[in-house]
Amino acid sequence: MLNLEGLAIRQGNFVLEADLTVAPGRIVALLGPSGAGKSTLLDSIAGFLAPDRGRVLWQGSDLGPLAPGDRPLSVLFQDNNLFPHLSAAGNVGLGLRPDLRLTPAQSRAVEAALDRVGLGGFGDRKPAALSGGQRGRVALARMLLRNRPLMLLDEPFAALGPALKAEMLALVAELARETGATVLFVTHDPADARTIADETVLVAEGRAHPPRPTERLLADPPPALRAYLG
């Protein structure tokens, strides 16, 4: 279970507050206008941005003292965070060992992860030789291999067309449900939330509101969300 307990994050004159709980195994969209603080909230959970007040708790343990790499989570950014000089297999293997000195068993695990996301046989290709959707799949394979219980996605598929983006989101949901991971993903598009999100957190007017069932929230949006949706 993820708890944001009395959280306040300040950036210049902007303050984002959050006091909410995400149940284990849920897929939750963070929906709201640009500049509302969706990425800021993910950065604080991931440990890249320290809150001014409050705590981030996972399974009752305070994550505050932990460095980003020591937290029980993986993050997928907009650029997929792939290294252009490494092959697809190399980029995935970083999820196991930063020095890429993989054992034979670990190398087989990399191949299996690539195969699971539909990239069997693509391990030798560099990111430049892959399509946008394929690069996203490489990043997902690395996330799968890291096997962390919390997955944070900051619009990694925003540059893809609607059909391919929906396909990638569906793959995220499939992988999360196979592993039991909890997912938080940033989006500007209510269609993304409808595609896979069990619940949605509205981020607007300086607050990340507690999650609500996605269809119920979108069917009867509060004023801040209604103003955003138009």
C-alpha positions, 0 to 999 in steps of 0.5 A: 500500500502506498500512503502519501501522508500530509505531503507538501512539495514546494517548487518556487511559488508553487505548492502541491499537497497530497494526502491519499492512499493507493491500494496494492495492485491498483492501476491509478492515473494521475490526470490534470492540466499541464503544470498542475504537479503530476510529474512533481508528485511522481518525482517526490515518490521516486525520491528525486524531489524531497517534500517540504512536509509529510511522508511517502510510505510504502507498506507502512515504511517511510521511504524518505531516508532511501535514495531513489535506487533503493526504493521499491519502485521503477520509473519510466520517463517520457524518453524511455531513458534508453542508452543509444550506444547499448543494444536493446538487450544491454538496456534491459540488462541494466535493470539487473546489473549496471556494469552489465556483467551478467551471468548466463542465467541473467542473460536468459532472463533478459531474453525472456523479458524481451520475448515477453514484451514482443521483442524476441530476436531484437536484442542486438538492435540499438535504440536508433534502429527501433520504432517508438513503440519498440523503444517503449517495449524495451523500457518495459522489459527492463522494468519487468526485469527489475521486478519492483512492486511499484511502477511509476510512468511519466507519460512514456508513450505521449509521442505515440499515435492513439492506437499504439499508445492504447496498445502500450498502456494495455501491455503495462496493465497486463504486466502489472497484473501478472506481477501484482505491481501497483501502477501510477501513471501520468496523463493529460488524456482521460481516454488513457485513464479509461483504457487501463486505470482502476482509479484516477487521482485528479491533480489540480489547483495545488492538490492531488485528490484521493483516488476515485473509480475512473468511470465514476469520476469522469461521469460526474467530474468535480468543478476543477476536472470539468473546467479542464475537460471543457 
